[in-house]
Amino acid sequence: MKVVSNSSPLIFLSAIGMLDLLKSEFVEIIVPEAVYDEVTSNELKGSNEVKDAVWIKVQAVKKIEALSFMPMLDRGEESAIVLAIEQDADLVLLDDLAGRRAAMMQGLNIMGTLGFLKVMHRKGRIKNFKEILDGLKKNGFWMNADLYSRMLEE
């Protein structure tokens, strides 16, 4: 399965010690240069984990001119969507709502950090899901009380 990721899933999964779940589920993750730079150049939580993950492959976006067709997105989201199109990716990991909508409008399959973690929980790969959600919130992942409650429902 060919998977492209934006920065936030990498940052948050690293911050809660779950980055390796991506490797075990997908074997390889492709990221555009803009995403890699965003994650690794700012000394964000998890930046070292991403730097050390040889299974995260950095690819240049070939159609640079395509990067201006979504002005409401940041460079990383835009690059991830364009790279996913170029790579004919099976899945794009995105959290930002505008980015998710833009990706869907391009016919891409999307999944966010919460969706990925929920799938891993259903597969039995995460035992205490509430602790994981609390860890995300502690590390700055925004979710309102309703979403938090819905995520805990089976």
C-alpha positions as semicolon CSV with decimal commas, in nm:
position;residue;x (nm);y (nm);z (nm)
1;M;0,000;0,000;0,000
2;K;0,141;0,337;-0,101
3;V;0,088;0,597;0,175
4;V;0,176;0,968;0,177
5;S;0,172;1,166;0,501
6;N;0,146;1,527;0,604
7;S;0,336;1,648;0,911
8;S;0,075;1,634;1,188
9;P;0,027;1,254;1,194
10;L;0,405;1,210;1,212
11;I;0,443;1,473;1,484
12;F;0,160;1,348;1,705
13;L;0,230;0,976;1,664
14;S;0,596;1,044;1,751
15;A;0,497;1,254;2,052
16;I;0,295;0,967;2,201
17;G;0,547;0,696;2,109
18;M;0,331;0,540;1,837
19;L;0,524;0,628;1,520
20;D;0,631;0,266;1,470
21;L;0,267;0,165;1,430
22;L;0,280;0,336;1,091
23;K;0,577;0,123;0,991
24;S;0,418;-0,200;1,106
25;E;0,092;-0,120;0,929
26;F;0,219;0,032;0,604
27;V;0,591;-0,070;0,585
28;E;0,684;0,259;0,416
29;I;0,554;0,616;0,432
30;I;0,630;0,873;0,163
31;V;0,654;1,241;0,255
32;P;0,724;1,546;0,041
33;E;1,033;1,751;0,117
34;A;0,822;2,032;0,264
35;V;0,670;1,796;0,521
36;Y;1,004;1,642;0,613
37;D;1,157;1,987;0,657
38;E;0,862;2,106;0,865
39;V;0,888;1,810;1,102
40;T;1,266;1,785;1,133
41;S;1,390;2,145;1,116
42;N;1,187;2,288;1,404
43;E;1,297;2,053;1,684
44;L;0,934;1,955;1,727
45;K;0,842;1,661;1,946
46;G;0,920;1,354;1,743
47;S;1,154;1,526;1,499
48;N;1,442;1,293;1,590
49;E;1,222;0,986;1,553
50;V;1,125;1,098;1,203
51;K;1,490;1,174;1,115
52;D;1,590;0,825;1,230
53;A;1,303;0,642;1,055
54;V;1,464;0,497;0,741
55;W;1,120;0,370;0,637
56;I;0,999;0,729;0,590
57;K;1,097;0,814;0,233
58;V;1,134;1,175;0,122
59;Q;1,023;1,249;-0,234
60;A;1,034;1,572;-0,432
61;V;0,712;1,698;-0,584
62;K;0,758;1,691;-0,961
63;K;0,487;1,938;-1,059
64;I;0,595;2,238;-0,856
65;E;0,345;2,459;-1,042
66;A;0,063;2,246;-0,900
67;L;0,150;2,369;-0,552
68;S;-0,044;2,690;-0,594
69;F;-0,382;2,542;-0,674
70;M;-0,486;2,525;-0,308
71;P;-0,410;2,866;-0,153
72;M;-0,600;2,789;0,171
73;L;-0,354;2,511;0,260
74;D;-0,006;2,533;0,402
75;R;0,289;2,417;0,193
76;G;0,313;2,077;0,364
77;E;-0,053;1,986;0,313
78;E;-0,047;2,106;-0,044
79;S;0,273;1,914;-0,117
80;A;0,136;1,597;0,043
81;I;-0,177;1,613;-0,175
82;V;0,017;1,680;-0,496
83;L;0,268;1,405;-0,414
84;A;-0,016;1,161;-0,341
85;I;-0,162;1,237;-0,684
86;E;0,178;1,200;-0,853
87;Q;0,252;0,875;-0,671
88;D;-0,100;0,737;-0,722
89;A;-0,110;0,681;-0,345
90;D;-0,364;0,451;-0,189
91;L;-0,394;0,671;0,121
92;V;-0,302;1,019;0,246
93;L;-0,257;1,085;0,617
94;L;-0,395;1,433;0,693
95;D;-0,550;1,593;1,002
96;D;-0,638;1,946;0,892
97;L;-1,002;1,976;0,781
98;A;-0,926;2,202;0,482
99;G;-0,653;1,962;0,370
100;R;-0,882;1,663;0,407
101;R;-1,152;1,833;0,199
102;A;-0,903;1,932;-0,070
103;A;-0,767;1,575;-0,085
104;M;-1,116;1,428;-0,113
105;M;-1,197;1,673;-0,394
106;Q;-0,896;1,527;-0,576
107;G;-1,037;1,177;-0,530
108;L;-0,781;1,072;-0,268
109;N;-0,848;0,837;0,022
110;I;-0,770;1,004;0,352
111;M;-0,718;0,907;0,713
112;G;-0,625;1,123;1,009
113;T;-0,428;1,050;1,322
114;L;-0,743;0,967;1,520
115;G;-0,879;0,739;1,248
116;F;-0,548;0,556;1,224
117;L;-0,530;0,508;1,601
118;K;-0,893;0,389;1,613
119;V;-0,817;0,127;1,347
120;M;-0,512;0,012;1,542
121;H;-0,725;-0,011;1,857
122;R;-0,989;-0,219;1,676
123;K;-0,714;-0,451;1,551
124;G;-0,595;-0,498;1,910
125;R;-0,264;-0,318;1,854
126;I;-0,347;-0,047;2,110
127;K;-0,472;-0,160;2,448
128;N;-0,556;0,153;2,650
129;F;-0,710;0,381;2,391
130;K;-0,818;0,644;2,647
131;E;-0,455;0,690;2,758
132;I;-0,352;0,736;2,395
133;L;-0,621;1,001;2,338
134;D;-0,521;1,177;2,660
135;G;-0,157;1,171;2,545
136;L;-0,255;1,332;2,216
137;K;-0,443;1,608;2,397
138;K;-0,149;1,663;2,632
139;N;0,073;1,709;2,328
140;G;-0,150;1,974;2,170
141;F;-0,383;1,766;1,951
142;W;-0,715;1,947;1,948
143;M;-1,038;1,754;1,991
144;N;-1,357;1,871;2,152
145;A;-1,540;1,674;2,421
146;D;-1,790;1,530;2,173
147;L;-1,520;1,392;1,943
148;Y;-1,329;1,256;2,243
149;S;-1,642;1,073;2,362
150;R;-1,720;0,938;2,015
151;M;-1,366;0,806;1,976
152;L;-1,402;0,609;2,301
153;E;-1,724;0,444;2,184
154;E;-1,683;0,101;2,026
